[in-house]
Amino acid sequence: MNVISLQNIEKSYGTRLLFKEVSMTFTTEKRLGLVGINGTGKSTFL
């Protein structure tokens, strides 16, 4: 079962493009871990 579906999302910070045309689907059957050092945009991504 799909819980969240994102399609063609884009995020910029000022003039810096962080990501573009990202699509993903989150389901109840899978787990996702988002890891990275401080200041890399994990919270912004969420």
Protein Blocks (a to p, Z undefined) as FASTA:
>chain_A
ZZbdcehiacdehjbcfbghiacdddfkbccdddddehilmmmmZZ
